Amino acid sequence: MTAVAVVLAAALGAAYGGWLRRALARGGYRLVDETGPLPALRWLAPVAALAAAGAVWHLGDVHRWGLSAAYAVLIAVSLPLAAIDLDVHRLPDRLTLPAIPAVAVLLALEWDGGRMLRALVCAVLAGGVFLLLALAVPGGLGLGDVKLAALLGLPLGWWGYPVLIQGLAGGFVIGGIVSLVLVLARRATRHTHVALGPSLLVGALGALLTAT
């Protein structure tokens, strides 16, 4: 049963990724001053398939099918956020802000008051810490990263404080590795701004898919 669900999820994820690639190819998310060639985004379909399949496999393994809707919304919004941030270094509010209450409500449908309270606390903590970092280091983190941290704090915190730390810290580690690789490959300098959103999303996904 789980194997069938994983295959179906991969197919649906690939279909969504293909549709999303066509939708973003128009560049409608760009502001007036955001110019340049539009990215090909060929990675969207395979990444969407892998993320969806991984989520279903994990939920089946831990017997938490009730989280499927919350994970689906999170993956659905994470893909365009990553694509847009990679292109124009911006995480649009129209994606992050509606996703926060949506994921919260869907997590609440698991009817686990203790976990839900912790998820809300973690969302506030993650957003607060990122806001302090953004204020302490101007030009480092943006407010989009703060809102993304609050969003990711919900599902990460639902599983526990260690998962929250693993997911967000992992995002910074991944971001640091990406920056180092780009510098070594001479595609960036130490002063080049590298989008952190995609790294945070990958770190969070990795933590969620290994949570127990």
One Martini backbone bead per residue (centre of mass of N, CA, C, O) as a GRO file, in nm:
protein
  212
    1MET     BB    1   0.059   0.061  -0.023
    2THR     BB    2   0.299   0.257   0.013
    3ALA     BB    3   0.424   0.217  -0.268
    4VAL     BB    4   0.183   0.328  -0.425
    5ALA     BB    5   0.180   0.608  -0.288
    6VAL     BB    6   0.462   0.693  -0.378
    7VAL     BB    7   0.418   0.680  -0.683
    8LEU     BB    8   0.179   0.874  -0.690
    9ALA     BB    9   0.328   1.114  -0.562
   10ALA     BB   10   0.545   1.140  -0.781
   11ALA     BB   11   0.351   1.199  -1.013
   12LEU     BB   12   0.218   1.451  -0.888
   13GLY     BB   13   0.478   1.608  -0.846
   14ALA     BB   14   0.567   1.620  -1.142
   15ALA     BB   15   0.316   1.765  -1.244
   16TYR     BB   16   0.346   2.015  -1.067
   17GLY     BB   17   0.631   2.095  -1.159
   18GLY     BB   18   0.555   2.138  -1.456
   19TRP     BB   19   0.341   2.354  -1.410
   20LEU     BB   20   0.522   2.554  -1.253
   21ARG     BB   21   0.726   2.605  -1.473
   22ARG     BB   22   0.523   2.736  -1.670
   23ALA     BB   23   0.427   2.963  -1.480
   24LEU     BB   24   0.721   3.091  -1.421
   25ALA     BB   25   0.814   3.147  -1.721
   26ARG     BB   26   0.666   3.437  -1.728
   27GLY     BB   27   0.754   3.624  -1.475
   28GLY     BB   28   0.516   3.735  -1.276
   29TYR     BB   29   0.696   3.772  -1.002
   30ARG     BB   30   0.822   4.015  -1.107
   31LEU     BB   31   0.952   4.312  -1.091
   32VAL     BB   32   1.037   4.585  -1.262
   33ASP     BB   33   1.359   4.565  -1.160
   34GLU     BB   34   1.343   4.256  -1.255
   35THR     BB   35   1.588   4.127  -1.453
   36GLY     BB   36   1.654   3.907  -1.701
   37PRO     BB   37   1.691   3.596  -1.743
   38LEU     BB   38   1.508   3.322  -1.733
   39PRO     BB   39   1.479   3.042  -1.580
   40ALA     BB   40   1.436   2.704  -1.654
   41LEU     BB   41   1.349   2.494  -1.422
   42ARG     BB   42   1.412   2.172  -1.454
   43TRP     BB   43   1.405   2.080  -1.139
   44LEU     BB   44   1.108   2.079  -1.042
   45ALA     BB   45   0.993   1.798  -1.111
   46PRO     BB   46   1.200   1.608  -0.965
   47VAL     BB   47   1.180   1.745  -0.686
   48ALA     BB   48   0.877   1.709  -0.645
   49ALA     BB   49   0.879   1.402  -0.661
   50LEU     BB   50   1.077   1.348  -0.425
   51ALA     BB   51   0.925   1.500  -0.203
   52ALA     BB   52   0.656   1.348  -0.219
   53ALA     BB   53   0.768   1.062  -0.183
   54GLY     BB   54   0.915   1.112   0.087
   55ALA     BB   55   0.669   1.197   0.252
   56VAL     BB   56   0.501   0.938   0.218
   57TRP     BB   57   0.705   0.739   0.324
   58HIS     BB   58   0.731   0.865   0.607
   59LEU     BB   59   0.431   0.863   0.695
   60GLY     BB   60   0.407   0.556   0.668
   61ASP     BB   61   0.638   0.477   0.868
   62VAL     BB   62   0.493   0.662   1.118
   63HIS     BB   63   0.184   0.677   1.102
   64ARG     BB   64   0.103   0.998   0.959
   65TRP     BB   65  -0.140   1.068   0.748
   66GLY     BB   66  -0.260   1.340   0.874
   67LEU     BB   67  -0.006   1.514   0.743
   68SER     BB   68  -0.041   1.532   0.434
   69ALA     BB   69  -0.165   1.815   0.386
   70ALA     BB   70   0.062   1.982   0.516
   71TYR     BB   71   0.288   1.877   0.331
   72ALA     BB   72   0.163   1.961   0.062
   73VAL     BB   73   0.164   2.264   0.115
   74LEU     BB   74   0.463   2.296   0.175
   75ILE     BB   75   0.566   2.194  -0.099
   76ALA     BB   76   0.400   2.380  -0.287
   77VAL     BB   77   0.540   2.649  -0.165
   78SER     BB   78   0.849   2.584  -0.175
   79LEU     BB   79   0.911   2.577  -0.477
   80PRO     BB   80   0.852   2.875  -0.557
   81LEU     BB   81   1.031   3.002  -0.344
   82ALA     BB   82   1.298   2.886  -0.446
   83ALA     BB   83   1.285   2.992  -0.738
   84ILE     BB   84   1.259   3.295  -0.671
   85ASP     BB   85   1.508   3.328  -0.489
   86LEU     BB   86   1.717   3.239  -0.703
   87ASP     BB   87   1.646   3.477  -0.899
   88VAL     BB   88   1.561   3.752  -0.686
   89HIS     BB   89   1.587   3.744  -0.377
   90ARG     BB   90   1.275   3.647  -0.300
   91LEU     BB   91   0.992   3.617  -0.058
   92PRO     BB   92   0.676   3.608  -0.102
   93ASP     BB   93   0.398   3.690   0.083
   94ARG     BB   94   0.176   3.538  -0.097
   95LEU     BB   95   0.304   3.261   0.016
   96THR     BB   96   0.378   3.267   0.323
   97LEU     BB   97   0.132   3.387   0.478
   98PRO     BB   98  -0.093   3.173   0.399
   99ALA     BB   99   0.074   2.917   0.490
  100ILE     BB  100   0.076   2.942   0.795
  101PRO     BB  101  -0.230   2.892   0.865
  102ALA     BB  102  -0.265   2.639   0.692
  103VAL     BB  103  -0.061   2.455   0.838
  104ALA     BB  104  -0.178   2.488   1.121
  105VAL     BB  105  -0.458   2.368   1.067
  106LEU     BB  106  -0.358   2.090   0.955
  107LEU     BB  107  -0.208   2.007   1.214
  108ALA     BB  108  -0.461   2.023   1.405
  109LEU     BB  109  -0.604   1.762   1.273
  110GLU     BB  110  -0.443   1.560   1.471
  111TRP     BB  111  -0.523   1.607   1.769
  112ASP     BB  112  -0.247   1.745   1.920
  113GLY     BB  113  -0.199   1.966   2.160
  114GLY     BB  114   0.102   1.951   2.236
  115ARG     BB  115   0.224   1.971   1.950
  116MET     BB  116   0.078   2.231   1.863
  117LEU     BB  117   0.193   2.419   2.074
  118ARG     BB  118   0.488   2.373   1.993
  119ALA     BB  119   0.461   2.472   1.703
  120LEU     BB  120   0.387   2.765   1.775
  121VAL     BB  121   0.635   2.828   1.944
  122CYS     BB  122   0.844   2.767   1.716
  123ALA     BB  123   0.748   2.980   1.520
  124VAL     BB  124   0.810   3.220   1.704
  125LEU     BB  125   1.106   3.158   1.760
  126ALA     BB  126   1.209   3.152   1.469
  127GLY     BB  127   1.114   3.435   1.391
  128GLY     BB  128   1.261   3.587   1.621
  129VAL     BB  129   1.552   3.504   1.564
  130PHE     BB  130   1.558   3.606   1.268
  131LEU     BB  131   1.494   3.899   1.338
  132LEU     BB  132   1.744   3.953   1.508
  133LEU     BB  133   1.946   3.886   1.281
  134ALA     BB  134   1.844   4.101   1.081
  135LEU     BB  135   1.905   4.344   1.276
  136ALA     BB  136   2.211   4.278   1.341
  137VAL     BB  137   2.245   4.207   1.009
  138PRO     BB  138   2.251   4.404   0.771
  139GLY     BB  139   2.199   4.229   0.463
  140GLY     BB  140   2.136   3.945   0.533
  141LEU     BB  141   1.865   3.902   0.641
  142GLY     BB  142   1.530   3.886   0.562
  143LEU     BB  143   1.191   3.902   0.601
  144GLY     BB  144   1.144   3.646   0.437
  145ASP     BB  145   1.310   3.463   0.624
  146VAL     BB  146   1.139   3.506   0.874
  147LYS     BB  147   0.872   3.388   0.760
  148LEU     BB  148   0.989   3.114   0.683
  149ALA     BB  149   1.070   3.028   0.968
  150ALA     BB  150   0.783   3.027   1.081
  151LEU     BB  151   0.674   2.814   0.891
  152LEU     BB  152   0.887   2.585   0.958
  153GLY     BB  153   0.830   2.576   1.269
  154LEU     BB  154   0.576   2.409   1.267
  155PRO     BB  155   0.660   2.118   1.165
  156LEU     BB  156   0.917   2.096   1.332
  157GLY     BB  157   0.783   2.146   1.615
  158TRP     BB  158   0.586   1.907   1.609
  159TRP     BB  159   0.833   1.701   1.652
  160GLY     BB  160   1.048   1.908   1.783
  161TYR     BB  161   1.319   2.081   1.893
  162PRO     BB  162   1.546   1.918   1.750
  163VAL     BB  163   1.418   1.947   1.466
  164LEU     BB  164   1.432   2.249   1.449
  165ILE     BB  165   1.737   2.276   1.475
  166GLN     BB  166   1.814   2.090   1.244
  167GLY     BB  167   1.669   2.241   1.013
  168LEU     BB  168   1.792   2.533   1.048
  169ALA     BB  169   2.092   2.461   1.075
  170GLY     BB  170   2.106   2.305   0.809
  171GLY     BB  171   2.050   2.550   0.630
  172PHE     BB  172   2.313   2.702   0.701
  173VAL     BB  173   2.508   2.484   0.613
  174ILE     BB  174   2.419   2.466   0.320
  175GLY     BB  175   2.467   2.764   0.256
  176GLY     BB  176   2.773   2.757   0.313
  177ILE     BB  177   2.847   2.544   0.103
  178VAL     BB  178   2.742   2.690  -0.144
  179SER     BB  179   2.919   2.942  -0.115
  180LEU     BB  180   3.192   2.795  -0.127
  181VAL     BB  181   3.157   2.670  -0.405
  182LEU     BB  182   3.119   2.936  -0.560
  183VAL     BB  183   3.392   3.056  -0.486
  184LEU     BB  184   3.574   2.823  -0.595
  185ALA     BB  185   3.425   2.857  -0.889
  186ARG     BB  186   3.400   3.172  -0.947
  187ARG     BB  187   3.070   3.263  -0.904
  188ALA     BB  188   3.178   3.408  -0.640
  189THR     BB  189   3.197   3.601  -0.351
  190ARG     BB  190   3.210   3.699  -0.022
  191HIS     BB  191   2.988   3.942  -0.113
  192THR     BB  192   2.783   3.758  -0.218
  193HIS     BB  193   2.447   3.710  -0.255
  194VAL     BB  194   2.285   3.428  -0.114
  195ALA     BB  195   2.027   3.237  -0.118
  196LEU     BB  196   1.861   3.093   0.171
  197GLY     BB  197   1.587   2.959   0.128
  198PRO     BB  198   1.660   2.685  -0.010
  199SER     BB  199   1.833   2.581   0.228
  200LEU     BB  200   1.609   2.583   0.440
  201LEU     BB  201   1.422   2.387   0.289
  202VAL     BB  202   1.615   2.146   0.278
  203GLY     BB  203   1.668   2.124   0.582
  204ALA     BB  204   1.371   2.080   0.662
  205LEU     BB  205   1.313   1.830   0.490
  206GLY     BB  206   1.528   1.649   0.615
  207ALA     BB  207   1.412   1.660   0.904
  208LEU     BB  208   1.124   1.555   0.840
  209LEU     BB  209   1.222   1.274   0.697
  210THR     BB  210   1.367   1.192   1.002
  211ALA     BB  211   1.136   1.200   1.183
  212THR     BB  212   0.991   1.053   1.516
   0.00000   0.00000   0.00000
